[in-house]
Amino acid sequence: MSKGYQCILHIHTVADEATIKEILVSYEKNEKGEIVEKQKPQFAKSFNRIICRIQTRIPIPLEKSDTMPQLGRFTLRDEGRTIAVGKVLKYKPAGTVGTGPAAGSKKEETKADGGVKPAASQSTKQDLVFDLDTGETVTKEEY
């Protein structure tokens, strides 16, 4: 396996094409049975442990294995054979999805008496409620 290797990533119920973007670290055993660490190797051989970056065509919902182990495991397959199994250590969020305003955004809200007050900052801890009728996020006291 090397940089640019293409295979099929199986995670949860998703099977999608994936590309190995970069191999960061490789751990392999030498003749004495000691584990040797190689930084940024060109390729990885069978039975090596590696830390690498994988890119998919589309964003895939997943979770770090530390947070939820069941959602952080994956399999890499090629030509009907399993070539690697692994777990998600880090991921780059694809962006926010949704049409409503984000909680804690800098949008101004109007008071009942017609005055304008700034939205609650993120530094204050308040319970927020999303009103499905209006599509706004308000504090629990205002709801």
VMD Tcl script that builds the backbone (N, CA, C; Angstrom):
set m [mol new atoms 429]
animate dup $m
set s [atomselect $m all]
$s set {name element resname resid chain x y z} {
  {N N MET 1 A 0.858 -1.157 0.000}
  {CA C MET 1 A 0.000 0.000 0.000}
  {C C MET 1 A 0.912 1.229 0.000}
  {N N SER 2 A 0.546 2.209 -0.817}
  {CA C SER 2 A 1.362 3.419 -0.910}
  {C C SER 2 A 0.453 4.624 -1.130}
  {N N LYS 3 A 1.060 5.785 -1.191}
  {CA C LYS 3 A 0.320 7.012 -1.435}
  {C C LYS 3 A -0.356 6.917 -2.804}
  {N N GLY 4 A -1.650 7.298 -2.862}
  {CA C GLY 4 A -2.384 7.230 -4.108}
  {C C GLY 4 A -3.108 5.914 -4.338}
  {N N TYR 5 A -2.954 4.954 -3.437}
  {CA C TYR 5 A -3.606 3.645 -3.573}
  {C C TYR 5 A -5.110 3.816 -3.458}
  {N N GLN 6 A -5.856 3.217 -4.381}
  {CA C GLN 6 A -7.310 3.318 -4.369}
  {C C GLN 6 A -7.920 1.976 -4.001}
  {N N CYS 7 A -8.935 2.035 -3.128}
  {CA C CYS 7 A -9.617 0.830 -2.678}
  {C C CYS 7 A -11.041 1.208 -2.275}
  {N N ILE 8 A -11.765 0.261 -1.726}
  {CA C ILE 8 A -13.129 0.493 -1.273}
  {C C ILE 8 A -13.117 0.556 0.257}
  {N N LEU 9 A -13.672 1.648 0.800}
  {CA C LEU 9 A -13.782 1.836 2.241}
  {C C LEU 9 A -15.168 1.376 2.677}
  {N N HIS 10 A -15.212 0.428 3.620}
  {CA C HIS 10 A -16.467 -0.055 4.190}
  {C C HIS 10 A -16.533 0.429 5.629}
  {N N ILE 11 A -17.517 1.285 5.906}
  {CA C ILE 11 A -17.727 1.773 7.268}
  {C C ILE 11 A -19.229 1.879 7.478}
  {N N HIS 12 A -19.752 1.302 8.555}
  {CA C HIS 12 A -21.190 1.188 8.818}
  {C C HIS 12 A -21.841 0.459 7.638}
  {N N THR 13 A -22.793 1.110 7.007}
  {CA C THR 13 A -23.465 0.524 5.849}
  {C C THR 13 A -22.983 1.153 4.547}
  {N N VAL 14 A -21.938 1.958 4.615}
  {CA C VAL 14 A -21.429 2.681 3.453}
  {C C VAL 14 A -20.244 1.935 2.847}
  {N N ALA 15 A -20.237 1.837 1.541}
  {CA C ALA 15 A -19.090 1.309 0.807}
  {C C ALA 15 A -18.795 2.318 -0.294}
  {N N ASP 16 A -17.634 2.979 -0.221}
  {CA C ASP 16 A -17.312 4.039 -1.164}
  {C C ASP 16 A -15.834 3.967 -1.523}
  {N N GLU 17 A -15.503 4.495 -2.707}
  {CA C GLU 17 A -14.108 4.541 -3.126}
  {C C GLU 17 A -13.321 5.461 -2.206}
  {N N ALA 18 A -12.103 5.052 -1.898}
  {CA C ALA 18 A -11.229 5.853 -1.042}
  {C C ALA 18 A -9.824 5.840 -1.618}
  {N N THR 19 A -9.079 6.882 -1.306}
  {CA C THR 19 A -7.697 7.013 -1.761}
  {C C THR 19 A -6.807 7.279 -0.561}
  {N N ILE 20 A -5.675 6.588 -0.501}
  {CA C ILE 20 A -4.695 6.854 0.547}
  {C C ILE 20 A -3.958 8.134 0.152}
  {N N LYS 21 A -4.161 9.201 0.899}
  {CA C LYS 21 A -3.547 10.488 0.564}
  {C C LYS 21 A -2.117 10.577 1.059}
  {N N GLU 22 A -1.854 9.998 2.232}
  {CA C GLU 22 A -0.516 10.115 2.801}
  {C C GLU 22 A -0.356 9.072 3.899}
  {N N ILE 23 A 0.818 8.444 3.952}
  {CA C ILE 23 A 1.147 7.546 5.048}
  {C C ILE 23 A 2.043 8.330 5.996}
  {N N LEU 24 A 1.562 8.538 7.214}
  {CA C LEU 24 A 2.299 9.363 8.166}
  {C C LEU 24 A 3.345 8.575 8.937}
  {N N VAL 25 A 2.952 7.427 9.496}
  {CA C VAL 25 A 3.850 6.620 10.327}
  {C C VAL 25 A 3.613 5.156 10.003}
  {N N SER 26 A 4.690 4.381 10.005}
  {CA C SER 26 A 4.595 2.942 9.806}
  {C C SER 26 A 5.339 2.252 10.944}
  {N N TYR 27 A 4.717 1.238 11.525}
  {CA C TYR 27 A 5.344 0.438 12.573}
  {C C TYR 27 A 5.511 -0.966 12.024}
  {N N GLU 28 A 6.746 -1.471 12.026}
  {CA C GLU 28 A 6.992 -2.828 11.535}
  {C C GLU 28 A 7.998 -3.524 12.424}
  {N N LYS 29 A 7.945 -4.859 12.419}
  {CA C LYS 29 A 8.882 -5.648 13.225}
  {C C LYS 29 A 10.117 -5.960 12.404}
  {N N ASN 30 A 11.279 -5.847 13.036}
  {CA C ASN 30 A 12.524 -6.217 12.351}
  {C C ASN 30 A 12.840 -7.687 12.638}
  {N N GLU 31 A 14.033 -8.149 12.251}
  {CA C GLU 31 A 14.411 -9.559 12.407}
  {C C GLU 31 A 14.454 -9.995 13.868}
  {N N LYS 32 A 14.759 -9.072 14.771}
  {CA C LYS 32 A 14.848 -9.395 16.191}
  {C C LYS 32 A 13.476 -9.394 16.872}
  {N N GLY 33 A 12.451 -8.976 16.165}
  {CA C GLY 33 A 11.113 -8.926 16.734}
  {C C GLY 33 A 10.795 -7.595 17.393}
  {N N GLU 34 A 11.693 -6.619 17.259}
  {CA C GLU 34 A 11.458 -5.293 17.836}
  {C C GLU 34 A 10.636 -4.455 16.864}
  {N N ILE 35 A 9.797 -3.616 17.418}
  {CA C ILE 35 A 8.962 -2.750 16.586}
  {C C ILE 35 A 9.750 -1.492 16.234}
  {N N VAL 36 A 9.836 -1.224 14.922}
  {CA C VAL 36 A 10.575 -0.068 14.413}
  {C C VAL 36 A 9.568 0.920 13.835}
  {N N GLU 37 A 9.733 2.188 14.184}
  {CA C GLU 37 A 8.838 3.241 13.691}
  {C C GLU 37 A 9.520 3.991 12.552}
  {N N LYS 38 A 8.794 4.142 11.442}
  {CA C LYS 38 A 9.305 4.901 10.295}
  {C C LYS 38 A 8.370 6.073 10.039}
  {N N GLN 39 A 8.935 7.266 9.941}
  {CA C GLN 39 A 8.158 8.460 9.656}
  {C C GLN 39 A 8.040 8.659 8.146}
  {N N LYS 40 A 6.855 8.909 7.666}
  {CA C LYS 40 A 6.547 9.168 6.256}
  {C C LYS 40 A 7.191 8.164 5.303}
  {N N PRO 41 A 6.869 6.888 5.440}
  {CA C PRO 41 A 7.438 5.898 4.513}
  {C C PRO 41 A 6.784 6.002 3.137}
  {N N GLN 42 A 7.449 5.504 2.130}
  {CA C GLN 42 A 6.921 5.507 0.766}
  {C C GLN 42 A 5.789 4.496 0.603}
  {N N PHE 43 A 5.893 3.360 1.298}
  {CA C PHE 43 A 4.895 2.296 1.176}
  {C C PHE 43 A 4.829 1.523 2.488}
  {N N ALA 44 A 3.801 0.700 2.610}
  {CA C ALA 44 A 3.636 -0.172 3.772}
  {C C ALA 44 A 3.496 -1.605 3.281}
  {N N LYS 45 A 4.156 -2.530 3.972}
  {CA C LYS 45 A 4.113 -3.936 3.609}
  {C C LYS 45 A 3.034 -4.652 4.418}
  {N N SER 46 A 2.843 -5.918 4.123}
  {CA C SER 46 A 1.864 -6.722 4.856}
  {C C SER 46 A 2.232 -6.791 6.327}
  {N N PHE 47 A 1.223 -6.809 7.174}
  {CA C PHE 47 A 1.335 -6.923 8.626}
  {C C PHE 47 A 1.996 -5.711 9.291}
  {N N ASN 48 A 2.114 -4.597 8.574}
  {CA C ASN 48 A 2.569 -3.351 9.187}
  {C C ASN 48 A 1.378 -2.653 9.818}
  {N N ARG 49 A 1.660 -1.879 10.850}
  {CA C ARG 49 A 0.649 -0.981 11.401}
  {C C ARG 49 A 0.994 0.400 10.879}
  {N N ILE 50 A -0.013 1.115 10.370}
  {CA C ILE 50 A 0.254 2.447 9.828}
  {C C ILE 50 A -0.779 3.439 10.340}
  {N N ILE 51 A -0.379 4.694 10.309}
  {CA C ILE 51 A -1.288 5.814 10.517}
  {C C ILE 51 A -1.264 6.591 9.215}
  {N N CYS 52 A -2.434 6.744 8.601}
  {CA C CYS 52 A -2.477 7.383 7.290}
  {C C CYS 52 A -3.692 8.286 7.169}
  {N N ARG 53 A -3.710 9.081 6.107}
  {CA C ARG 53 A -4.847 9.930 5.783}
  {C C ARG 53 A -5.570 9.307 4.593}
  {N N ILE 54 A -6.885 9.191 4.720}
  {CA C ILE 54 A -7.710 8.592 3.678}
  {C C ILE 54 A -8.735 9.623 3.233}
  {N N GLN 55 A -8.932 9.713 1.921}
  {CA C GLN 55 A -9.920 10.642 1.377}
  {C C GLN 55 A -10.961 9.858 0.597}
  {N N THR 56 A -12.232 10.244 0.772}
  {CA C THR 56 A -13.322 9.614 0.037}
  {C C THR 56 A -13.910 10.610 -0.961}
  {N N ARG 57 A -14.718 10.087 -1.885}
  {CA C ARG 57 A -15.346 10.952 -2.882}
  {C C ARG 57 A -16.391 11.862 -2.254}
  {N N ILE 58 A -17.183 11.292 -1.344}
  {CA C ILE 58 A -18.257 12.041 -0.702}
  {C C ILE 58 A -18.034 12.028 0.810}
  {N N PRO 59 A -18.584 13.000 1.527}
  {CA C PRO 59 A -18.479 12.956 2.996}
  {C C PRO 59 A -19.241 11.753 3.553}
  {N N ILE 60 A -18.640 11.086 4.523}
  {CA C ILE 60 A -19.240 9.909 5.140}
  {C C ILE 60 A -19.421 10.196 6.630}
  {N N PRO 61 A -20.604 9.937 7.181}
  {CA C PRO 61 A -20.782 10.134 8.620}
  {C C PRO 61 A -20.014 9.070 9.398}
  {N N LEU 62 A -19.187 9.500 10.313}
  {CA C LEU 62 A -18.405 8.579 11.123}
  {C C LEU 62 A -18.095 9.223 12.454}
  {N N GLU 63 A -17.464 8.477 13.329}
  {CA C GLU 63 A -17.120 8.967 14.653}
  {C C GLU 63 A -15.748 8.430 15.015}
  {N N LYS 64 A -15.042 9.133 15.897}
  {CA C LYS 64 A -13.743 8.647 16.357}
  {C C LYS 64 A -13.953 7.397 17.196}
  {N N SER 65 A -13.009 6.475 17.119}
  {CA C SER 65 A -13.160 5.227 17.849}
  {C C SER 65 A -13.050 5.438 19.347}
  {N N ASP 66 A -12.399 6.520 19.791}
  {CA C ASP 66 A -12.342 6.822 21.221}
  {C C ASP 66 A -13.721 7.209 21.744}
  {N N THR 67 A -14.486 7.942 20.945}
  {CA C THR 67 A -15.801 8.415 21.349}
  {C C THR 67 A -16.831 7.298 21.308}
  {N N MET 68 A -16.906 6.609 20.177}
  {CA C MET 68 A -17.869 5.516 20.009}
  {C C MET 68 A -17.212 4.432 19.161}
  {N N PRO 69 A -16.692 3.383 19.786}
  {CA C PRO 69 A -15.924 2.372 19.050}
  {C C PRO 69 A -16.676 1.705 17.904}
  {N N GLN 70 A -17.990 1.520 18.045}
  {CA C GLN 70 A -18.749 0.838 16.997}
  {C C GLN 70 A -18.781 1.656 15.709}
  {N N LEU 71 A -18.804 2.976 15.816}
  {CA C LEU 71 A -18.878 3.827 14.637}
  {C C LEU 71 A -17.503 4.267 14.140}
  {N N GLY 72 A -16.441 3.844 14.798}
  {CA C GLY 72 A -15.105 4.263 14.416}
  {C C GLY 72 A -14.266 3.182 13.766}
  {N N ARG 73 A -14.866 2.080 13.390}
  {CA C ARG 73 A -14.132 0.982 12.744}
  {C C ARG 73 A -14.445 0.923 11.260}
  {N N PHE 74 A -13.439 0.564 10.457}
  {CA C PHE 74 A -13.644 0.463 9.018}
  {C C PHE 74 A -12.807 -0.666 8.440}
  {N N THR 75 A -13.095 -1.006 7.195}
  {CA C THR 75 A -12.370 -2.042 6.454}
  {C C THR 75 A -12.011 -1.487 5.095}
  {N N LEU 76 A -10.803 -1.751 4.633}
  {CA C LEU 76 A -10.391 -1.411 3.273}
  {C C LEU 76 A -10.331 -2.705 2.474}
  {N N ARG 77 A -11.027 -2.724 1.330}
  {CA C ARG 77 A -11.065 -3.917 0.487}
  {C C ARG 77 A -10.677 -3.556 -0.930}
  {N N ASP 78 A -10.087 -4.523 -1.617}
  {CA C ASP 78 A -9.702 -4.339 -3.013}
  {C C ASP 78 A -9.809 -5.683 -3.721}
  {N N GLU 79 A -10.509 -5.696 -4.848}
  {CA C GLU 79 A -10.698 -6.897 -5.658}
  {C C GLU 79 A -11.240 -8.068 -4.840}
  {N N GLY 80 A -12.192 -7.784 -3.948}
  {CA C GLY 80 A -12.832 -8.835 -3.179}
  {C C GLY 80 A -12.042 -9.334 -1.988}
  {N N ARG 81 A -10.897 -8.746 -1.690}
  {CA C ARG 81 A -10.066 -9.178 -0.565}
  {C C ARG 81 A -9.937 -8.043 0.443}
  {N N THR 82 A -9.970 -8.386 1.718}
  {CA C THR 82 A -9.752 -7.399 2.765}
  {C C THR 82 A -8.260 -7.136 2.862}
  {N N ILE 83 A -7.868 -5.877 2.680}
  {CA C ILE 83 A -6.443 -5.550 2.732}
  {C C ILE 83 A -6.067 -4.840 4.018}
  {N N ALA 84 A -7.043 -4.256 4.717}
  {CA C ALA 84 A -6.745 -3.581 5.973}
  {C C ALA 84 A -8.010 -3.397 6.787}
  {N N VAL 85 A -7.849 -3.405 8.085}
  {CA C VAL 85 A -8.905 -3.010 9.009}
  {C C VAL 85 A -8.317 -1.905 9.883}
  {N N GLY 86 A -9.169 -1.007 10.321}
  {CA C GLY 86 A -8.634 0.086 11.106}
  {C C GLY 86 A -9.682 0.793 11.920}
  {N N LYS 87 A -9.216 1.849 12.590}
  {CA C LYS 87 A -10.110 2.671 13.371}
  {C C LYS 87 A -9.807 4.143 13.116}
  {N N VAL 88 A -10.829 4.969 13.268}
  {CA C VAL 88 A -10.717 6.398 13.000}
  {C C VAL 88 A -10.090 7.067 14.216}
  {N N LEU 89 A -8.953 7.741 14.007}
  {CA C LEU 89 A -8.297 8.475 15.082}
  {C C LEU 89 A -8.677 9.950 15.066}
  {N N LYS 90 A -8.719 10.537 13.873}
  {CA C LYS 90 A -9.109 11.935 13.689}
  {C C LYS 90 A -9.869 12.046 12.390}
  {N N TYR 91 A -10.667 13.090 12.260}
  {CA C TYR 91 A -11.337 13.355 10.999}
  {C C TYR 91 A -11.504 14.848 10.824}
  {N N LYS 92 A -11.637 15.239 9.578}
  {CA C LYS 92 A -11.849 16.641 9.248}
  {C C LYS 92 A -13.329 16.827 8.952}
  {N N PRO 93 A -14.034 17.662 9.724}
  {CA C PRO 93 A -15.465 17.845 9.466}
  {C C PRO 93 A -15.708 18.386 8.065}
  {N N ALA 94 A -16.746 17.883 7.425}
  {CA C ALA 94 A -17.059 18.286 6.057}
  {C C ALA 94 A -17.778 19.620 6.011}
  {N N GLY 95 A -18.291 20.108 7.113}
  {CA C GLY 95 A -19.041 21.354 7.153}
  {C C GLY 95 A -20.378 21.121 7.812}
  {N N THR 96 A -21.082 22.200 8.071}
  {CA C THR 96 A -22.374 22.068 8.734}
  {C C THR 96 A -23.451 21.840 7.693}
  {N N VAL 97 A -24.433 21.064 8.055}
  {CA C VAL 97 A -25.556 20.779 7.185}
  {C C VAL 97 A -26.809 21.255 7.890}
  {N N GLY 98 A -27.653 21.978 7.200}
  {CA C GLY 98 A -28.896 22.449 7.789}
  {C C GLY 98 A -29.277 23.788 7.212}
  {N N THR 99 A -30.525 24.168 7.432}
  {CA C THR 99 A -31.000 25.426 6.882}
  {C C THR 99 A -31.224 26.473 7.945}
  {N N GLY 100 A -31.352 26.085 9.192}
  {CA C GLY 100 A -31.630 27.035 10.265}
  {C C GLY 100 A -30.358 27.722 10.739}
  {N N PRO 101 A -30.511 28.812 11.503}
  {CA C PRO 101 A -29.343 29.495 12.031}
  {C C PRO 101 A -28.668 28.647 13.095}
  {N N ALA 102 A -27.372 28.765 13.181}
  {CA C ALA 102 A -26.612 27.998 14.157}
  {C C ALA 102 A -26.815 28.590 15.540}
  {N N ALA 103 A -26.773 27.747 16.547}
  {CA C ALA 103 A -26.923 28.222 17.917}
  {C C ALA 103 A -25.726 29.094 18.266}
  {N N GLY 104 A -25.978 30.237 18.889}
  {CA C GLY 104 A -24.901 31.134 19.266}
  {C C GLY 104 A -24.438 32.019 18.130}
  {N N SER 105 A -25.181 32.101 17.030}
  {CA C SER 105 A -24.765 32.955 15.926}
  {C C SER 105 A -24.950 34.416 16.321}
  {N N LYS 106 A -24.353 35.306 15.578}
  {CA C LYS 106 A -24.368 36.725 15.902}
  {C C LYS 106 A -25.600 37.441 15.363}
  {N N LYS 107 A -26.674 36.718 15.138}
  {CA C LYS 107 A -27.922 37.296 14.656}
  {C C LYS 107 A -28.599 38.053 15.795}
  {N N GLU 108 A -29.273 39.160 15.478}
  {CA C GLU 108 A -29.960 39.932 16.502}
  {C C GLU 108 A -31.400 39.451 16.637}
  {N N GLU 109 A -31.888 39.465 17.873}
  {CA C GLU 109 A -33.262 39.068 18.149}
  {C C GLU 109 A -34.035 40.300 18.595}
  {N N THR 110 A -35.320 40.319 18.364}
  {CA C THR 110 A -36.143 41.444 18.796}
  {C C THR 110 A -36.847 41.093 20.088}
  {N N LYS 111 A -36.940 42.072 20.989}
  {CA C LYS 111 A -37.662 41.894 22.242}
  {C C LYS 111 A -39.149 42.094 21.990}
  {N N ALA 112 A -39.935 41.716 22.964}
  {CA C ALA 112 A -41.377 41.883 22.839}
  {C C ALA 112 A -41.777 43.357 22.823}
  {N N ASP 113 A -40.963 44.241 23.476}
  {CA C ASP 113 A -41.305 45.660 23.512}
  {C C ASP 113 A -40.785 46.427 22.300}
  {N N GLY 114 A -40.236 45.736 21.298}
  {CA C GLY 114 A -39.795 46.385 20.069}
  {C C GLY 114 A -38.324 46.748 20.057}
  {N N GLY 115 A -37.638 46.654 21.181}
  {CA C GLY 115 A -36.213 46.955 21.228}
  {C C GLY 115 A -35.406 45.811 20.653}
  {N N VAL 116 A -34.143 46.060 20.367}
  {CA C VAL 116 A -33.259 45.046 19.793}
  {C C VAL 116 A -32.169 44.747 20.795}
  {N N LYS 117 A -31.921 43.467 21.035}
  {CA C LYS 117 A -30.833 43.065 21.916}
  {C C LYS 117 A -29.917 42.115 21.148}
  {N N PRO 118 A -28.625 42.095 21.459}
  {CA C PRO 118 A -27.721 41.162 20.776}
  {C C PRO 118 A -28.000 39.735 21.233}
  {N N ALA 119 A -27.681 38.779 20.373}
  {CA C ALA 119 A -27.898 37.371 20.694}
  {C C ALA 119 A -26.981 36.953 21.824}
  {N N ALA 120 A -27.380 35.905 22.533}
  {CA C ALA 120 A -26.579 35.413 23.648}
  {C C ALA 120 A -25.247 34.901 23.137}
  {N N SER 121 A -24.175 35.239 23.845}
  {CA C SER 121 A -22.853 34.794 23.415}
  {C C SER 121 A -22.651 33.341 23.807}
  {N N GLN 122 A -21.651 32.714 23.216}
  {CA C GLN 122 A -21.394 31.308 23.494}
  {C C GLN 122 A -20.747 31.119 24.847}
  {N N SER 123 A -20.205 32.202 25.450}
  {CA C SER 123 A -19.511 32.058 26.714}
  {C C SER 123 A -20.476 31.787 27.864}
  {N N THR 124 A -21.742 32.238 27.773}
  {CA C THR 124 A -22.711 31.961 28.814}
  {C C THR 124 A -23.359 30.623 28.536}
  {N N LYS 125 A -23.503 29.824 29.578}
  {CA C LYS 125 A -24.100 28.501 29.413}
  {C C LYS 125 A -25.593 28.615 29.647}
  {N N GLN 126 A -26.373 28.436 28.576}
  {CA C GLN 126 A -27.814 28.478 28.652}
  {C C GLN 126 A -28.361 27.290 27.872}
  {N N ASP 127 A -29.519 26.828 28.310}
  {CA C ASP 127 A -30.180 25.775 27.562}
  {C C ASP 127 A -30.876 26.394 26.369}
  {N N LEU 128 A -30.577 25.889 25.173}
  {CA C LEU 128 A -31.176 26.404 23.954}
  {C C LEU 128 A -32.244 25.441 23.453}
  {N N VAL 129 A -33.310 26.007 22.908}
  {CA C VAL 129 A -34.421 25.224 22.376}
  {C C VAL 129 A -34.643 25.649 20.931}
  {N N PHE 130 A -34.804 24.666 20.026}
  {CA C PHE 130 A -35.078 24.971 18.625}
  {C C PHE 130 A -36.577 24.911 18.412}
  {N N ASP 131 A -37.176 26.030 18.017}
  {CA C ASP 131 A -38.610 26.121 17.773}
  {C C ASP 131 A -38.891 25.665 16.346}
  {N N LEU 132 A -39.593 24.545 16.200}
  {CA C LEU 132 A -39.863 23.990 14.873}
  {C C LEU 132 A -40.835 24.840 14.069}
  {N N ASP 133 A -41.715 25.581 14.744}
  {CA C ASP 133 A -42.694 26.411 14.034}
  {C C ASP 133 A -42.035 27.601 13.359}
  {N N THR 134 A -41.135 28.282 14.075}
  {CA C THR 134 A -40.513 29.494 13.532}
  {C C THR 134 A -39.142 29.226 12.935}
  {N N GLY 135 A -38.494 28.120 13.316}
  {CA C GLY 135 A -37.161 27.818 12.806}
  {C C GLY 135 A -36.073 28.591 13.510}
  {N N GLU 136 A -36.345 29.095 14.723}
  {CA C GLU 136 A -35.365 29.881 15.469}
  {C C GLU 136 A -34.883 29.116 16.677}
  {N N THR 137 A -33.669 29.436 17.107}
  {CA C THR 137 A -33.115 28.872 18.315}
  {C C THR 137 A -33.221 29.930 19.402}
  {N N VAL 138 A -33.894 29.594 20.492}
  {CA C VAL 138 A -34.093 30.535 21.593}
  {C C VAL 138 A -33.678 29.870 22.891}
  {N N THR 139 A -33.485 30.688 23.920}
  {CA C THR 139 A -33.135 30.135 25.232}
  {C C THR 139 A -34.365 29.500 25.843}
  {N N LYS 140 A -34.141 28.661 26.834}
  {CA C LYS 140 A -35.240 27.932 27.457}
  {C C LYS 140 A -36.188 28.889 28.170}
  {N N GLU 141 A -35.665 29.975 28.732}
  {CA C GLU 141 A -36.497 30.944 29.427}
  {C C GLU 141 A -37.424 31.659 28.462}
  {N N GLU 142 A -36.953 31.961 27.242}
  {CA C GLU 142 A -37.766 32.662 26.247}
  {C C GLU 142 A -38.820 31.757 25.654}
  {N N TYR 143 A -38.566 30.457 25.667}
  {CA C TYR 143 A -39.495 29.499 25.086}
  {C C TYR 143 A -40.696 29.357 25.958}
}
mol reanalyze $m
mol bondsrecalc $m
mol representation Tube
mol addrep $m
